[in-house]
Amino acid sequence: LLALEAAAEGIITSATSLDAKCIIVSTAAGSKARLVAKHRPNVPVVAICTVPKVARQLNIHRGVQPYVGPEIRGLAARTEAAKMAADWGFCDSGDYVVVMDMGGASNVIQVP
């Protein structure tokens, strides 16, 4: 839990310093999205859930916008997640977003 807590803080720090438009978190059980939301970031947390029940449960957390979607692993999937966030209206082309995938890896991506 300490490693995920540190990763959540790092993601928020990155998003703040780069003026990212949103934080995208891929989650199966919702724990990563909850940890990021716990720190009350100034940008929306877009939780891409693989399980519809988890997406419904995340609705009660402040700043979390849950969506049901595919599992995100790897750089290509992270770029695709940034495009999905743009389609949903969270960011525009050229904006920066921070993406945390299912493996816990994170990247700052400029929306294509």
N, CA, C and O atoms as a printed pandas DataFrame, in Angstrom:
     atom_number atom_name residue_name chain_id  residue_number  x_coord  y_coord  z_coord
0              1         N          LEU        A               1    0.829   -1.204    0.000
1              2        CA          LEU        A               1    0.000    0.000    0.000
2              3         C          LEU        A               1    0.865    1.257    0.000
3              4         O          LEU        A               1    0.499    2.254   -0.622
4              5         N          LEU        A               2    1.993    1.225    0.679
5              6        CA          LEU        A               2    2.853    2.400    0.727
6              7         C          LEU        A               2    3.376    2.782   -0.654
7              8         O          LEU        A               2    3.489    3.966   -0.970
8              9         N          ALA        A               3    3.695    1.783   -1.475
9             10        CA          ALA        A               3    4.188    2.069   -2.823
10            11         C          ALA        A               3    3.095    2.721   -3.668
11            12         O          ALA        A               3    3.362    3.672   -4.402
12            13         N          LEU        A               4    1.872    2.216   -3.568
13            14        CA          LEU        A               4    0.772    2.817   -4.321
14            15         C          LEU        A               4    0.444    4.218   -3.821
15            16         O          LEU        A               4    0.099    5.102   -4.605
16            17         N          GLU        A               5    0.554    4.411   -2.516
17            18        CA          GLU        A               5    0.324    5.738   -1.931
18            19         C          GLU        A               5    1.351    6.735   -2.470
19            20         O          GLU        A               5    1.004    7.860   -2.829
20            21         N          ALA        A               6    2.608    6.316   -2.522
21            22        CA          ALA        A               6    3.665    7.184   -3.049
22            23         C          ALA        A               6    3.451    7.450   -4.531
23            24         O          ALA        A               6    3.676    8.567   -4.999
24            25         N          ALA        A               7    3.016    6.436   -5.275
25            26        CA          ALA        A               7    2.737    6.620   -6.701
26            27         C          ALA        A               7    1.596    7.609   -6.908
27            28         O          ALA        A               7    1.650    8.441   -7.813
28            29         N          ALA        A               8    0.566    7.522   -6.073
29            30        CA          ALA        A               8   -0.568    8.451   -6.182
30            31         C          ALA        A               8   -0.117    9.884   -5.919
31            32         O          ALA        A               8   -0.519   10.801   -6.636
32            33         N          GLU        A               9    0.711   10.083   -4.902
33            34        CA          GLU        A               9    1.217   11.427   -4.613
34            35         C          GLU        A               9    2.080   11.942   -5.759
35            36         O          GLU        A               9    2.005   13.115   -6.123
36            37         N          GLY        A              10    2.905   11.053   -6.330
37            38        CA          GLY        A              10    3.750   11.439   -7.451
38            39         C          GLY        A              10    2.955   11.831   -8.676
39            40         O          GLY        A              10    3.313   12.772   -9.385
40            41         N          ILE        A              11    1.880   11.113   -8.925
41            42        CA          ILE        A              11    1.020   11.429  -10.069
42            43         C          ILE        A              11    0.391   12.806   -9.895
43            44         O          ILE        A              11    0.324   13.586  -10.845
44            45         N          ILE        A              12   -0.062   13.098   -8.702
45            46        CA          ILE        A              12   -0.684   14.399   -8.454
46            47         C          ILE        A              12    0.348   15.519   -8.575
47            48         O          ILE        A              12    0.053   16.584   -9.118
48            49         N          THR        A              13    1.553   15.279   -8.070
49            50        CA          THR        A              13    2.617   16.272   -8.205
50            51         C          THR        A              13    2.944   16.526   -9.669
51            52         O          THR        A              13    3.116   17.674  -10.080
52            53         N          SER        A              14    3.030   15.458  -10.458
53            54        CA          SER        A              14    3.294   15.605  -11.893
54            55         C          SER        A              14    2.176   16.373  -12.580
55            56         O          SER        A              14    2.438   17.267  -13.386
56            57         N          ALA        A              15    0.945   16.033  -12.270
57            58        CA          ALA        A              15   -0.196   16.702  -12.901
58            59         C          ALA        A              15   -0.217   18.184  -12.562
59            60         O          ALA        A              15   -0.530   19.015  -13.414
60            61         N          THR        A              16    0.114   18.516  -11.319
61            62        CA          THR        A              16    0.107   19.914  -10.893
62            63         C          THR        A              16    1.230   20.701  -11.555
63            64         O          THR        A              16    1.008   21.805  -12.054
64            65         N          SER        A              17    2.427   20.141  -11.561
65            66        CA          SER        A              17    3.573   20.878  -12.103
66            67         C          SER        A              17    3.501   21.038  -13.615
67            68         O          SER        A              17    4.037   22.007  -14.154
68            69         N          LEU        A              18    2.853   20.110  -14.309
69            70        CA          LEU        A              18    2.757   20.194  -15.766
70            71         C          LEU        A              18    1.447   20.806  -16.245
71            72         O          LEU        A              18    1.205   20.910  -17.447
72            73         N          ASP        A              19    0.606   21.210  -15.302
73            74        CA          ASP        A              19   -0.697   21.766  -15.646
74            75         C          ASP        A              19   -1.504   20.800  -16.522
75            76         O          ASP        A              19   -2.115   21.189  -17.517
76            77         N          ALA        A              20   -1.480   19.519  -16.110
77            78        CA          ALA        A              20   -2.231   18.492  -16.834
78            79         C          ALA        A              20   -3.723   18.742  -16.680
79            80         O          ALA        A              20   -4.165   19.278  -15.663
80            81         N          LYS        A              21   -4.488   18.361  -17.671
81            82        CA          LYS        A              21   -5.931   18.594  -17.658
82            83         C          LYS        A              21   -6.698   17.520  -16.905
83            84         O          LYS        A              21   -7.796   17.782  -16.415
84            85         N          CYS        A              22   -6.140   16.305  -16.800
85            86        CA          CYS        A              22   -6.801   15.250  -16.034
86            87         C          CYS        A              22   -5.791   14.169  -15.685
87            88         O          CYS        A              22   -4.691   14.114  -16.235
88            89         N          ILE        A              23   -6.194   13.317  -14.759
89            90        CA          ILE        A              23   -5.423   12.144  -14.369
90            91         C          ILE        A              23   -6.261   10.936  -14.761
91            92         O          ILE        A              23   -7.419   10.821  -14.360
92            93         N          ILE        A              24   -5.680   10.044  -15.539
93            94        CA          ILE        A              24   -6.387    8.841  -15.985
94            95         C          ILE        A              24   -5.816    7.653  -15.225
95            96         O          ILE        A              24   -4.604    7.437  -15.211
96            97         N          VAL        A              25   -6.700    6.883  -14.592
97            98        CA          VAL        A              25   -6.278    5.722  -13.808
98            99         C          VAL        A              25   -7.033    4.506  -14.309
99           100         O          VAL        A              25   -8.263    4.513  -14.366
100          101         N          SER        A              26   -6.301    3.464  -14.674
101          102        CA          SER        A              26   -6.923    2.200  -15.042
102          103         C          SER        A              26   -7.012    1.342  -13.788
103          104         O          SER        A              26   -6.013    1.150  -13.095
104          105         N          THR        A              27   -8.183    0.835  -13.497
105          106        CA          THR        A              27   -8.382    0.117  -12.239
106          107         C          THR        A              27   -9.379   -1.023  -12.414
107          108         O          THR        A              27  -10.352   -0.911  -13.160
108          109         N          ALA        A              28   -9.117   -2.118  -11.712
109          110        CA          ALA        A              28  -10.051   -3.244  -11.714
110          111         C          ALA        A              28  -10.932   -3.202  -10.471
111          112         O          ALA        A              28  -12.139   -3.427  -10.552
112          113         N          ALA        A              29  -10.324   -2.913   -9.321
113          114        CA          ALA        A              29  -11.062   -2.901   -8.059
114          115         C          ALA        A              29  -11.366   -1.494   -7.554
115          116         O          ALA        A              29  -12.138   -1.330   -6.609
116          117         N          GLY        A              30  -10.769   -0.481   -8.174
117          118        CA          GLY        A              30  -11.039    0.896   -7.776
118          119         C          GLY        A              30  -10.064    1.474   -6.785
119          120         O          GLY        A              30  -10.142    2.662   -6.471
120          121         N          SER        A              31   -9.133    0.662   -6.273
121          122        CA          SER        A              31   -8.237    1.129   -5.211
122          123         C          SER        A              31   -7.295    2.231   -5.679
123          124         O          SER        A              31   -7.047    3.178   -4.933
124          125         N          LYS        A              32   -6.766    2.131   -6.891
125          126        CA          LYS        A              32   -5.848    3.171   -7.379
126          127         C          LYS        A              32   -6.570    4.494   -7.549
127          128         O          LYS        A              32   -6.033    5.542   -7.189
128          129         N          ALA        A              33   -7.762    4.462   -8.085
129          130        CA          ALA        A              33   -8.533    5.700   -8.258
130          131         C          ALA        A              33   -8.884    6.311   -6.904
131          132         O          ALA        A              33   -8.850    7.531   -6.749
132          133         N          ARG        A              34   -9.218    5.477   -5.930
133          134        CA          ARG        A              34   -9.524    5.981   -4.587
134          135         C          ARG        A              34   -8.305    6.624   -3.939
135          136         O          ARG        A              34   -8.425    7.660   -3.285
136          137         N          LEU        A              35   -7.132    6.017   -4.116
137          138        CA          LEU        A              35   -5.908    6.584   -3.538
138          139         C          LEU        A              35   -5.576    7.943   -4.155
139          140         O          LEU        A              35   -5.167    8.863   -3.447
140          141         N          VAL        A              36   -5.751    8.070   -5.460
141          142        CA          VAL        A              36   -5.479    9.357   -6.109
142          143         C          VAL        A              36   -6.500   10.393   -5.644
143          144         O          VAL        A              36   -6.134   11.526   -5.329
144          145         N          ALA        A              37   -7.770   10.015   -5.599
145          146        CA          ALA        A              37   -8.824   10.950   -5.186
146          147         C          ALA        A              37   -8.677   11.367   -3.728
147          148         O          ALA        A              37   -9.088   12.464   -3.352
148          149         N          LYS        A              38   -8.100   10.508   -2.912
149          150        CA          LYS        A              38   -7.905   10.797   -1.484
150          151         C          LYS        A              38   -7.066   12.059   -1.272
151          152         O          LYS        A              38   -7.232   12.760   -0.275
152          153         N          HIS        A              39   -6.169   12.341   -2.210
153          154        CA          HIS        A              39   -5.292   13.502   -2.101
154          155         C          HIS        A              39   -5.900   14.767   -2.708
155          156         O          HIS        A              39   -5.240   15.803   -2.782
156          157         N          ARG        A              40   -7.147   14.680   -3.138
157          158        CA          ARG        A              40   -7.901   15.831   -3.643
158          159         C          ARG        A              40   -7.164   16.638   -4.718
159          160         O          ARG        A              40   -6.873   17.815   -4.509
160          161         N          PRO        A              41   -6.861   16.026   -5.855
161          162        CA          PRO        A              41   -6.188   16.777   -6.915
162          163         C          PRO        A              41   -7.104   17.864   -7.489
163          164         O          PRO        A              41   -8.327   17.790   -7.375
164          165         N          ASN        A              42   -6.491   18.860   -8.099
165          166        CA          ASN        A              42   -7.249   19.975   -8.679
166          167         C          ASN        A              42   -7.798   19.664  -10.057
167          168         O          ASN        A              42   -8.471   20.504  -10.653
168          169         N          VAL        A              43   -7.529   18.488  -10.573
169          170        CA          VAL        A              43   -8.007   18.081  -11.893
170          171         C          VAL        A              43   -8.858   16.830  -11.733
171          172         O          VAL        A              43   -8.715   16.113  -10.742
172          173         N          PRO        A              44   -9.742   16.553  -12.690
173          174        CA          PRO        A              44  -10.571   15.350  -12.571
174          175         C          PRO        A              44   -9.744   14.068  -12.672
175          176         O          PRO        A              44   -8.744   14.005  -13.387
176          177         N          VAL        A              45  -10.187   13.058  -11.939
177          178        CA          VAL        A              45   -9.590   11.729  -12.004
178          179         C          VAL        A              45  -10.528   10.880  -12.857
179          180         O          VAL        A              45  -11.647   10.570  -12.447
180          181         N          VAL        A              46  -10.064   10.512  -14.037
181          182        CA          VAL        A              46  -10.856    9.678  -14.938
182          183         C          VAL        A              46  -10.472    8.233  -14.656
183          184         O          VAL        A              46   -9.357    7.812  -14.964
184          185         N          ALA        A              47  -11.390    7.477  -14.073
185          186        CA          ALA        A              47  -11.138    6.078  -13.723
186          187         C          ALA        A              47  -11.713    5.190  -14.811
187          188         O          ALA        A              47  -12.928    5.140  -15.004
188          189         N          ILE        A              48  -10.850    4.496  -15.515
189          190        CA          ILE        A              48  -11.302    3.546  -16.532
190          191         C          ILE        A              48  -11.335    2.180  -15.863
191          192         O          ILE        A              48  -10.297    1.586  -15.573
192          193         N          CYS        A              49  -12.537    1.700  -15.627
193          194        CA          CYS        A              49  -12.764    0.467  -14.868
194          195         C          CYS        A              49  -13.060   -0.685  -15.817
195          196         O          CYS        A              49  -13.740   -0.515  -16.829
196          197         N          THR        A              50  -12.548   -1.838  -15.482
197          198        CA          THR        A              50  -12.840   -3.022  -16.288
198          199         C          THR        A              50  -14.111   -3.720  -15.815
199          200         O          THR        A              50  -14.639   -4.589  -16.509
200          201         N          VAL        A              51  -14.600   -3.343  -14.638
201          202        CA          VAL        A              51  -15.788   -3.979  -14.049
202          203         C          VAL        A              51  -16.872   -2.902  -13.842
203          204         O          VAL        A              51  -16.624   -1.926  -13.135
204          205         N          PRO        A              52  -18.058   -3.056  -14.437
205          206        CA          PRO        A              52  -19.113   -2.049  -14.291
206          207         C          PRO        A              52  -19.503   -1.772  -12.838
207          208         O          PRO        A              52  -19.790   -0.627  -12.489
208          209         N          LYS        A              53  -19.518   -2.793  -11.991
209          210        CA          LYS        A              53  -19.886   -2.593  -10.584
210          211         C          LYS        A              53  -18.916   -1.628   -9.903
211          212         O          LYS        A              53  -19.340   -0.790   -9.108
212          213         N          VAL        A              54  -17.642   -1.734  -10.199
213          214        CA          VAL        A              54  -16.633   -0.848   -9.615
214          215         C          VAL        A              54  -16.864    0.586  -10.093
215          216         O          VAL        A              54  -16.731    1.532   -9.315
216          217         N          ALA        A              55  -17.206    0.745  -11.361
217          218        CA          ALA        A              55  -17.487    2.088  -11.887
218          219         C          ALA        A              55  -18.653    2.719  -11.140
219          220         O          ALA        A              55  -18.607    3.907  -10.820
220          221         N          ARG        A              56  -19.683    1.956  -10.860
221          222        CA          ARG        A              56  -20.826    2.484  -10.097
222          223         C          ARG        A              56  -20.406    2.867   -8.686
223          224         O          ARG        A              56  -20.847    3.894   -8.169
224          225         N          GLN        A              57  -19.558    2.056   -8.054
225          226        CA          GLN        A              57  -19.119    2.339   -6.693
226          227         C          GLN        A              57  -18.237    3.585   -6.615
227          228         O          GLN        A              57  -18.251    4.289   -5.606
228          229         N          LEU        A              58  -17.476    3.859   -7.664
229          230        CA          LEU        A              58  -16.585    5.023   -7.658
230          231         C          LEU        A              58  -17.337    6.342   -7.815
231          232         O          LEU        A              58  -16.755    7.409   -7.617
232          233         N          ASN        A              59  -18.611    6.285   -8.167
233          234        CA          ASN        A              59  -19.398    7.511   -8.321
234          235         C          ASN        A              59  -19.483    8.335   -7.050
235          236         O          ASN        A              59  -19.707    9.544   -7.119
236          237         N          ILE        A              60  -19.312    7.714   -5.891
237          238        CA          ILE        A              60  -19.456    8.460   -4.637
238          239         C          ILE        A              60  -18.188    9.200   -4.220
239          240         O          ILE        A              60  -18.208    9.968   -3.258
240          241         N          HIS        A              61  -17.093    8.975   -4.931
241          242        CA          HIS        A              61  -15.820    9.604   -4.553
242          243         C          HIS        A              61  -15.645   10.949   -5.244
243          244         O          HIS        A              61  -15.872   11.082   -6.446
244          245         N          ARG        A              62  -15.237   11.943   -4.459
245          246        CA          ARG        A              62  -15.071   13.297   -4.953
246          247         C          ARG        A              62  -14.020   13.343   -6.064
247          248         O          ARG        A              62  -12.913   12.828   -5.907
248          249         N          GLY        A              63  -14.378   13.960   -7.175
249          250        CA          GLY        A              63  -13.439   14.191   -8.264
250          251         C          GLY        A              63  -13.196   13.021   -9.181
251          252         O          GLY        A              63  -12.433   13.146  -10.139
252          253         N          VAL        A              64  -13.822   11.879   -8.920
253          254        CA          VAL        A              64  -13.621   10.703   -9.769
254          255         C          VAL        A              64  -14.755   10.597  -10.777
255          256         O          VAL        A              64  -15.931   10.621  -10.415
256          257         N          GLN        A              65  -14.383   10.480  -12.047
257          258        CA          GLN        A              65  -15.340   10.287  -13.125
258          259         C          GLN        A              65  -15.115    8.883  -13.693
259          260         O          GLN        A              65  -14.223    8.696  -14.521
260          261         N          PRO        A              66  -15.903    7.898  -13.266
261          262        CA          PRO        A              66  -15.663    6.524  -13.712
262          263         C          PRO        A              66  -16.290    6.212  -15.071
263          264         O          PRO        A              66  -17.382    6.680  -15.396
264          265         N          TYR        A              67  -15.585    5.426  -15.838
265          266        CA          TYR        A              67  -16.055    4.919  -17.123
266          267         C          TYR        A              67  -15.674    3.457  -17.205
267          268         O          TYR        A              67  -14.654    3.046  -16.652
268          269         N          VAL        A              68  -16.486    2.666  -17.893
269          270        CA          VAL        A              68  -16.168    1.259  -18.119
270          271         C          VAL        A              68  -15.411    1.177  -19.435
271          272         O          VAL        A              68  -15.861    1.695  -20.458
272          273         N          GLY        A              69  -14.271    0.529  -19.399
273          274        CA          GLY        A              69  -13.456    0.429  -20.601
274          275         C          GLY        A              69  -12.464   -0.704  -20.498
275          276         O          GLY        A              69  -12.478   -1.469  -19.534
276          277         N          PRO        A              70  -11.597   -0.811  -21.499
277          278        CA          PRO        A              70  -10.627   -1.909  -21.517
278          279         C          PRO        A              70   -9.493   -1.684  -20.527
279          280         O          PRO        A              70   -9.256   -0.564  -20.074
280          281         N          GLU        A              71   -8.815   -2.744  -20.206
281          282        CA          GLU        A              71   -7.641   -2.673  -19.339
282          283         C          GLU        A              71   -6.534   -1.903  -20.063
283          284         O          GLU        A              71   -6.320   -2.091  -21.261
284          285         N          ILE        A              72   -5.844   -1.046  -19.337
285          286        CA          ILE        A              72   -4.776   -0.246  -19.930
286          287         C          ILE        A              72   -3.441   -0.779  -19.446
287          288         O          ILE        A              72   -3.143   -0.741  -18.252
288          289         N          ARG        A              73   -2.643   -1.276  -20.374
289          290        CA          ARG        A              73   -1.281   -1.734  -20.091
290          291         C          ARG        A              73   -0.416   -1.372  -21.289
291          292         O          ARG        A              73   -0.773   -1.664  -22.430
292          293         N          GLY        A              74    0.704   -0.745  -21.032
293          294        CA          GLY        A              74    1.637   -0.414  -22.095
294          295         C          GLY        A              74    1.427    0.993  -22.637
295          296         O          GLY        A              74    0.380    1.608  -22.436
296          297         N          LEU        A              75    2.448    1.487  -23.329
297          298        CA          LEU        A              75    2.437    2.864  -23.818
298          299         C          LEU        A              75    1.348    3.104  -24.862
299          300         O          LEU        A              75    0.707    4.154  -24.845
300          301         N          ALA        A              76    1.129    2.158  -25.765
301          302        CA          ALA        A              76    0.102    2.333  -26.796
302          303         C          ALA        A              76   -1.286    2.451  -26.161
303          304         O          ALA        A              76   -2.104    3.266  -26.590
304          305         N          ALA        A              77   -1.545    1.635  -25.144
305          306        CA          ALA        A              77   -2.840    1.689  -24.464
306          307         C          ALA        A              77   -2.991    2.992  -23.686
307          308         O          ALA        A              77   -4.094    3.531  -23.595
308          309         N          ARG        A              78   -1.889    3.508  -23.120
309          310        CA          ARG        A              78   -1.953    4.783  -22.401
310          311         C          ARG        A              78   -2.274    5.927  -23.351
311          312         O          ARG        A              78   -3.039    6.828  -23.008
312          313         N          THR        A              79   -1.693    5.893  -24.539
313          314        CA          THR        A              79   -2.002    6.911  -25.540
314          315         C          THR        A              79   -3.461    6.812  -25.963
315          316         O          THR        A              79   -4.124    7.832  -26.148
316          317         N          GLU        A              80   -3.960    5.605  -26.115
317          318        CA          GLU        A              80   -5.368    5.407  -26.463
318          319         C          GLU        A              80   -6.285    5.920  -25.345
319          320         O          GLU        A              80   -7.346    6.480  -25.620
320          321         N          ALA        A              81   -5.880    5.730  -24.096
321          322        CA          ALA        A              81   -6.663    6.242  -22.960
322          323         C          ALA        A              81   -6.718    7.764  -22.996
323          324         O          ALA        A              81   -7.750    8.352  -22.673
324          325         N          ALA        A              82   -5.623    8.407  -23.383
325          326        CA          ALA        A              82   -5.613    9.870  -23.498
326          327         C          ALA        A              82   -6.580   10.327  -24.593
327          328         O          ALA        A              82   -7.255   11.346  -24.444
328          329         N          LYS        A              83   -6.645    9.577  -25.686
329          330        CA          LYS        A              83   -7.592    9.907  -26.759
330          331         C          LYS        A              83   -9.032    9.734  -26.274
331          332         O          LYS        A              83   -9.905   10.534  -26.611
332          333         N          MET        A              84   -9.279    8.672  -25.472
333          334        CA          MET        A              84  -10.627    8.467  -24.939
334          335         C          MET        A              84  -11.018    9.610  -24.016
335          336         O          MET        A              84  -12.160   10.067  -24.057
336          337         N          ALA        A              85  -10.097   10.081  -23.187
337          338        CA          ALA        A              85  -10.388   11.209  -22.294
338          339         C          ALA        A              85  -10.703   12.463  -23.100
339          340         O          ALA        A              85  -11.552   13.260  -22.702
340          341         N          ALA        A              86  -10.033   12.641  -24.218
341          342        CA          ALA        A              86  -10.322   13.784  -25.091
342          343         C          ALA        A              86  -11.713   13.642  -25.706
343          344         O          ALA        A              86  -12.449   14.623  -25.812
344          345         N          ASP        A              87  -12.071   12.434  -26.109
345          346        CA          ASP        A              87  -13.411   12.195  -26.663
346          347         C          ASP        A              87  -14.496   12.466  -25.626
347          348         O          ASP        A              87  -15.589   12.911  -25.976
348          349         N          TRP        A              88  -14.202   12.201  -24.353
349          350        CA          TRP        A              88  -15.170   12.409  -23.280
350          351         C          TRP        A              88  -15.204   13.850  -22.799
351          352         O          TRP        A              88  -16.018   14.194  -21.942
352          353         N          GLY        A              89  -14.319   14.713  -23.342
353          354        CA          GLY        A              89  -14.350   16.136  -23.017
354          355         C          GLY        A              89  -13.481   16.579  -21.854
355          356         O          GLY        A              89  -13.626   17.708  -21.384
356          357         N          PHE        A              90  -12.585   15.730  -21.375
357          358        CA          PHE        A              90  -11.730   16.099  -20.246
358          359         C          PHE        A              90  -10.491   16.876  -20.666
359          360         O          PHE        A              90   -9.892   17.581  -19.853
360          361         N          CYS        A              91  -10.103   16.750  -21.934
361          362        CA          CYS        A              91   -8.912   17.439  -22.428
362          363         C          CYS        A              91   -9.056   17.641  -23.932
363          364         O          CYS        A              91   -9.953   17.093  -24.572
364          365         N          ASP        A              92   -8.156   18.434  -24.467
365          366        CA          ASP        A              92   -8.138   18.708  -25.900
366          367         C          ASP        A              92   -6.816   18.240  -26.486
367          368         O          ASP        A              92   -5.888   17.897  -25.754
368          369         N          SER        A              93   -6.738   18.231  -27.796
369          370        CA          SER        A              93   -5.502   17.874  -28.469
370          371         C          SER        A              93   -4.403   18.850  -28.063
371          372         O          SER        A              93   -4.616   20.062  -28.060
372          373         N          GLY        A              94   -3.239   18.327  -27.725
373          374        CA          GLY        A              94   -2.118   19.152  -27.293
374          375         C          GLY        A              94   -2.009   19.323  -25.788
375          376         O          GLY        A              94   -0.972   19.768  -25.296
376          377         N          ASP        A              95   -3.054   18.980  -25.047
377          378        CA          ASP        A              95   -3.016   19.069  -23.581
378          379         C          ASP        A              95   -2.200   17.906  -23.012
379          380         O          ASP        A              95   -2.017   16.875  -23.659
380          381         N          TYR        A              96   -1.721   18.102  -21.799
381          382        CA          TYR        A              96   -1.025   17.037  -21.092
382          383         C          TYR        A              96   -1.983   16.322  -20.154
383          384         O          TYR        A              96   -2.826   16.949  -19.511
384          385         N          VAL        A              97   -1.844   15.007  -20.083
385          386        CA          VAL        A              97   -2.591   14.189  -19.124
386          387         C          VAL        A              97   -1.603   13.238  -18.460
387          388         O          VAL        A              97   -0.569   12.906  -19.040
388          389         N          VAL        A              98   -1.919   12.804  -17.250
389          390        CA          VAL        A              98   -1.100   11.817  -16.546
390          391         C          VAL        A              98   -1.889   10.520  -16.522
391          392         O          VAL        A              98   -3.055   10.502  -16.128
392          393         N          VAL        A              99   -1.249    9.431  -16.946
393          394        CA          VAL        A              99   -1.928    8.139  -17.058
394          395         C          VAL        A              99   -1.238    7.117  -16.167
395          396         O          VAL        A              99   -0.019    6.956  -16.222
396          397         N          MET        A             100   -2.028    6.424  -15.342
397          398        CA          MET        A             100   -1.527    5.309  -14.524
398          399         C          MET        A             100   -2.211    4.041  -15.013
399          400         O          MET        A             100   -3.438    3.944  -14.976
400          401         N          ASP        A             101   -1.423    3.064  -15.474
401          402        CA          ASP        A             101   -2.043    1.860  -16.029
402          403         C          ASP        A             101   -2.223    0.771  -14.974
403          404         O          ASP        A             101   -1.934    0.981  -13.796
404          405         N          MET        A             102   -2.699   -0.383  -15.406
405          406        CA          MET        A             102   -3.020   -1.473  -14.479
406          407         C          MET        A             102   -1.789   -1.990  -13.745
407          408         O          MET        A             102   -1.910   -2.474  -12.620
408          409         N          GLY        A             103   -0.624   -1.901  -14.344
409          410        CA          GLY        A             103    0.592   -2.378  -13.706
410          411         C          GLY        A             103    1.171   -1.394  -12.711
411          412         O          GLY        A             103    2.138   -1.712  -12.018
412          413         N          GLY        A             104    0.592   -0.196  -12.628
413          414        CA          GLY        A             104    1.090    0.815  -11.715
414          415         C          GLY        A             104    2.069    1.779  -12.350
415          416         O          GLY        A             104    2.503    2.737  -11.710
416          417         N          ALA        A             105    2.430    1.531  -13.629
417          418        CA          ALA        A             105    3.329    2.453  -14.326
418          419         C          ALA        A             105    2.559    3.701  -14.717
419          420         O          ALA        A             105    1.356    3.646  -14.971
420          421         N          SER        A             106    3.261    4.829  -14.762
421          422        CA          SER        A             106    2.589    6.069  -15.139
422          423         C          SER        A             106    3.430    6.843  -16.134
423          424         O          SER        A             106    4.655    6.727  -16.162
424          425         N          ASN        A             107    2.754    7.632  -16.947
425          426        CA          ASN        A             107    3.391    8.473  -17.948
426          427         C          ASN        A             107    2.651    9.786  -18.043
427          428         O          ASN        A             107    1.456    9.870  -17.758
428          429         N          VAL        A             108    3.382   10.812  -18.449
429          430        CA          VAL        A             108    2.755   12.061  -18.841
430          431         C          VAL        A             108    2.674   12.023  -20.357
431          432         O          VAL        A             108    3.685   11.842  -21.036
432          433         N          ILE        A             109    1.483   12.193  -20.881
433          434        CA          ILE        A             109    1.270   12.064  -22.325
434          435         C          ILE        A             109    0.636   13.344  -22.842
435          436         O          ILE        A             109   -0.262   13.905  -22.215
436          437         N          GLN        A             110    1.116   13.796  -23.995
437          438        CA          GLN        A             110    0.465   14.917  -24.677
438          439         C          GLN        A             110   -0.574   14.311  -25.597
439          440         O          GLN        A             110   -0.262   13.437  -26.405
440          441         N          VAL        A             111   -1.810   14.774  -25.477
441          442        CA          VAL        A             111   -2.915   14.223  -26.245
442          443         C          VAL        A             111   -2.671   14.483  -27.724
443          444         O          VAL        A             111   -2.480   15.632  -28.123
444          445         N          PRO        A             112   -2.673   13.436  -28.543
445          446        CA          PRO        A             112   -2.446   13.644  -29.987
446          447         C          PRO        A             112   -3.596   14.350  -30.665
447          448         O          PRO        A             112   -3.547   14.592  -31.871
